[in-house]
Amino acid sequence: MKVAVEELESCKRRLAVEAPVDVVQKEWERAYGRVQKRASLPGFRRGHVPRSLVKLHFADDVRREVAEHLIPDVYRQALSEARIAPVNEPDLQNLTLEENAPLSFTAVVEVKPAITLADYRGVDVEHAASSITDAEVGETLERMREQHAEFRSVERAAAAGDLVVVDYTLAPADHEPTTATGYHFLVGSGTVLAEIDAAVVGLRAGDERDVSLRFADDHRMESLRGKSGTAHVKVGEVKEKILPTLDDEFAKALGDFDTLEAVRTEVRKQLEAARETESRRALEDKLVDALLARHEFAVPDAMVMRQVAHQVEHTRDRLRRQGVDPEAIQWDYTKIMGELRPAAEKAVRRALLLEAIADKEAIAPTEDELEAEIDKFARASQRPAPAVRRMMEKNGDLEALRHGLRERKTLDILIEHARIKA
């Protein structure tokens, strides 16, 4: 087989491939045999149509069989001979596929760039880890109080911070009115239109009010963007927020705590763990940014677009979890791709550079390290580790885990040898 490789760009190659006649003809004969076994014509039993009639009546089927079996095999062999590992599906061009003739085609593919590594040890970065303050512990305890707040009905008028239960009719211009009963929201929380939020302030249970409103220019429903309208709001109930006292009784209500001091200790411990994770991530970002500044290289467009597609799908999943149907939204994909591309390209450059360093350092996670991570997942999901491993192998997560461990070990080495200045 003949394989010629032409470099079109730093990350793009064109393979000119030609398979010899004998290889092509063997596949053609096999294709005739497969088609003949299932061929059926009037006057002949299935599988007993003569070869001459198969060639006459089923030529397209035979050619399709040859193409489906031969081209992928030849392409894989060409990649092996050329020692090329594409990151995308090939763009096949100039295909010639005929009986008793060589198979030829060109395949344009993208490949990972060849990265010439500069010195990646001893990188200077400025980074200072901060400790958790008493004020941050106090703020967390206040949020915990908010989460355990009770709401009690009051006879007074609604004010900021109250929970109100309302019936409303919303009438946007050029739209049918919509109504809701028993809808509740916190006054001043920003979860409803600002005009409705302001309208309920000063109203008691049983009071009602009409208000003019305008929908935001970036409203999630495109048909309402910038529209005006009116709303009729009737307050059914006003509830006052009652916060629990920060004492030992509050601590006991949280779970396995006897005192408020024990809660403070646990809160500080969790905040410190989160801060350590944030600090490590920030240090990694600074270090990788410094390394990327030392290494200029192009990246395959296919890898960037996969990263963009991943981000778009992540956004669609988040909308589904929020109860919003992503199919009901008008997506401006050209704009979205333009906005996401810079970050996606940086993410690809980061991954490729760390991979090149890992290759240089011969970094690879051990089986013990892999099993330890699987055990963590198993404990978290309360499932046997072997079952978790089989599931991860099946859906490809095991390879992703191995890749993540390799990247983490690479970053460990880079941080170990970095010159970190506070």
N, C-alpha and C positions, 0 to 999 in steps of 0.2 A: 504494500500500500504506500502511496505517495502522500506526504503531508508537508506543506510549506506554510510557515508562519510569518505573517507580516504585522509589524507594530504600527497601528494606526495612531494611537495616543498612548500616554503612559499607562492607562488602565484599559486599553481596548486592543484586541488582536483580531486579525482575520486569518482563518485557517482555510487553505485551499487543499481539498481532500480528493483523492482519486483511489477507488478500490478496483483491483484488476478484474478482468472479464470472468476468470474461473470462479472467483468468490461470488460475483454477482449471479452467474448462471446457476450455481449450486442453490442459491436462495430462490431463484426463479423456479427451479425444478421442485423444490420443497413447497413453494406456493401453489404450483399446479396441483401437486398431490393433495394439499389441504382443501383447495377449492373443489377438486374433483370428488372428494369424499362426501361433500354436502350438496353437490350440484344436482339439479333435477330438471329434466326436460320431458315433454310429452313423448311417449314411446320408450322411455328408458327408466329403469328403476333408479331411485336415489343412490348416488355413489357409483353408478355404472355408465355415466355419460362418457363417450370416447374423448380422448385428449384433444382431437382435432375440433370437436364441437365445443369443448371447454374454452379453447383458444378463441373460437369464433364468438360465442355468446357470453363468456364470463371474463373477457379480457380486462375490464375495469376492476373486477374483484381480485384477479390475480395480481395486477399492478399494485392495488391497495395493500394486499398481503405482503408483497415484496417491500414496499415502502415502509410499512409499519414494523417489519422485523429487521430489515437490512440497514436502513439509515441509522437508527439508534445504535446498533452494534458497531457500525463503521465509525460513527461519531465518537463513541466511547473509546474505541481503539486509537483513533486519531489523537484524542486528548492525552491518552496514556503515552503514546509515542512522542508527542510534542511536550510532554510534562507540563501541561496547562491545567489549572483548576479554576474553571469559570465560576463567577458568583451570580450568574443569571442564565436563563434559557437562551439557546443560540438563535440568532437571526439567520436562517438558512436562505441562501441566495444561489442563483445560477445552477439550479438542480438539473442534472441530466440522468435519467433513469430509463434505460431501454434494455430489451432482451438482447443477449449476445453483444453487449457493449459495456465498457467500464462505467461504474457509478462515479459521478463527480458532483461536487457542490462546494460552496464556500460557506463558512460559518463565522459570523461576527459575534464575539463574546467580550465580556468585561472580566477583568482579573484584578486581584488585589495588587496594590502598588509594591514595588521593591523599595523598601525603606532603608536608607543608609543611616545607621544610628550614630548620632553624635554622643558625647559623654552624657550619660544619664544618671551617673552617681555623683553625689555631692552637690546637688542642686540647692541653691539658696532660696529659701522662702521665709516670709514673715508670717508668724502664726502664734497666737497666744490663747490658751484655753482659759475660759472664765469659770469661776466657781458659782455654785448656787447660793443666792442670798436669802436671808430670812424673809425679805419682802416677797420674793418669788414663791416661797413656801406658803406665805400668807395669801397670796393671790390664788394659788391652787386650792387652798382650803375654802376660800370664798366661792370659787366656782363649784366646789362640792356642795356647799350650802345651797347655792342656786339650784343645783340638780335635785336637791331633796326638799325644795320649797313646797309649801302647801298653798292652795288658793281658797279663800273663804269669801262667801257672798257678803257684800256690804250695801247699804242703802244710799251711800253718797254718790256724787257724780264721778265719772271715770277720769283718771289721771294717768300720767306716764308711769309705766311699770305694772299697771293693772291688766288683768285678763278680762276681756270683754267677749260676750257671746252675742252675736248680732244676726239679724236677717237683713239681706240686702238685695237690691236689684241694680244691676249694672247695665247701662244703655250706651254703648259706644256709637258714635255717628256712623250711619250707613250699616249698622249691624243689628241683628235681633237682640233684644235684652236677655240677660241671663240672671237667674235668681238663685239664692242659696239661703237655707235656714239653719240656725244653730251653728253658724261658722264662728270660730273663736280665734283670737290672736292677742298677742301682748302689745299694748299701746306703746308706741315709740320704738318697737323692735325693727321696723323697716320691712316687715314681711308682707305688707299690703301696700296698695297705692298710697302715696303720701297724703293725698287729699282725703282719703277715707280715714287714714290714721288720725289726721288732725280733726276730722269731723266728729269723732266720738268723744273727744276730750270735752268734759263739761256736761255730758249727757248722763242721765240716770236711767235705771231700768224702766222701760216703757217709753222713753223719749225717742224721737226720730228726727231725721234731718236730711235735706236734699243738698247735694254739693256738685259743683262742676269739676271736671277733671280732664287731664291730658295724659295720654300714654307716652312713655319714653320713646325716643327715636331708636333705641336698641332693644325694644321689647321683644321677648322671645317669640311672640306671634307676629310675623311680618305684616299681616293684614291690619294690625292695630298700631303699628309704629307711627308716632306723631299724631294720632287721631285724638280728637276731643270727645267728650261725652258727659253723661251725668250719672249720678249714683244716688239711690235712696237707701238710707241706713236706719235701721231701728234696733236699739239696744235692748236685748232681752235680759241680760244679767251683767253685773259688774262684780269682779272678784279681786280681792286684795291679796298680794303676795305676802306670805308669812314665812320668814326664814328661820330655820332651827338655830338654837343657841350653840355656839362652839364650846362644848364641854364634853365630859366623859360619857354622858348619855348619848350624845351625837356620835361619838366614837364607836360605842357599842352597836349602834344602829347600822354602822357601815359593814360590820362583819366580825372578824376575829381580832377585835381590838378591845382592850379594857380601859384604856385611857386616851385622852386627846393627844398626849405627848407621844404615844405609840403611833398614832396616825401621822403626826408631824414627822417622825423618824422615817416611816415608810414613804411618805410623800417626798421627802428630801432624797431618799435612796432612789426612787423612780426618776425624779428630776435629774439627778446626777448621771444616771445611766443614759437618759435621753440626751443630756448635754454632751456626754462623752461620744455618743454616736454622731451627733451633729458636728462636734469638733473634728472627729476623724474624717467625716465626709468633706468638711470644709478644707481640711489640710490636704486631702486627696485632690480636690479640685484645684487648689493653688499649685500643687506640685505638678499635676498633669498639664495645667495651663502653661507653666514655665517650660515644660518639656515640649509641648506643642509649638511654642514660640521658637524652639531650637530646631524643629524638624518641619520642613516644607515638603509636602507631597500631595498629589491629587488623590481623589477617592472615587471609586466606581459609582456612577449615578444610580445603578440598580440598588446598591446597598443603602444609599441615601433615601431613595424612594420607598424602600421597605421600611425604613425608620419612620418616615412621614406617615405611611399607611398604618403603622403600629400606633402612632400617636392619635391618628384620626379614629381608629377603632377603640382606643382607650377612652376617648371623649364620648363616643357613641355608647359604650358600656356604662360610663358614669351617668349619662342622661337616662338610660334605661333604669338604673338603680334609683334615680330620683323620680321615676314615674313619668318621664317624658319620652314619647315615641320619636326616635331620631328620624324615622322615615317621614314624619309630618313636618320636618324642618327643611327649608330651602337652603341647601348647602352651596356656598360659593367655593367650589373646590380649588379654582385657580388662585383665589385670594388666600385660602387656607394653606395651600402648598407653598405659596410665597412666604407666608408668615412662619411656617414650621421648618422650612428648608435650612436656614442658617444653623439652628440648634441641632437638627438632624445630621447635618454635615459634620458639625463638631463632634457629635456623639460617635459617628463612624470613624473619624480621625482618631479619637481617643481610643476606641476599641482596637483599631489596627496598630496603633503605636504600642499599646500595652502588649498586644499579641507578639509584635516583633521583639520587644524586650524579653518576654517570657521565652520565646524561641532561643534568643541569644543566651539566656541564663539557664536554659534547659529546665524550666520550671514546670512541674506537673504535680497535681494532688495525688497523694498516696491513697490506696484502697481504704486504709484505716481512717483517713480524714474524710473520705467520701461516705463511709459507713457511719461515722459520727454525725454527719449532717443529716443523713437519712434517719438516724435514730431520733434526732430533734423533731423532724417532721412527724415521725411515727408517734412520739409522745404527745405532740400538740394535737394530732388528730385521733389519738387513742386507738391506733390500729397497729397490728404487728409490723415490725420493720420489713420482713421479707415481702409482705403484701404491698407495702408502700414502694419498695424498690421495683417490684414487677410492674406496678402501675406507672411509675416514672419512666421505666424502660419503654413501656408501650407508647406513651404519649410524647416521648422525646425530652421530658423534663430532666432525666438523669444526665444527659449530655449537657444540658443547660447548666445544671448544678456543677458538673465537672468544670465547665468553662468559667463559671462564677468563682469557684475555688481557686482556679489558676490565676485569675485576674487579681483576686484578693492577696494571694501569696506574692504576686509581682509587686503590688502596691506596698506590701509589707517591706520588701527589700528596698524599694525606692525611698520609703520613709525612714528606714533604718540608716541609710547612707546620706540622707538629706541634711543640709545645714540649716536648722530651723532657728530663726531669730524671733524672740518675743517682741 
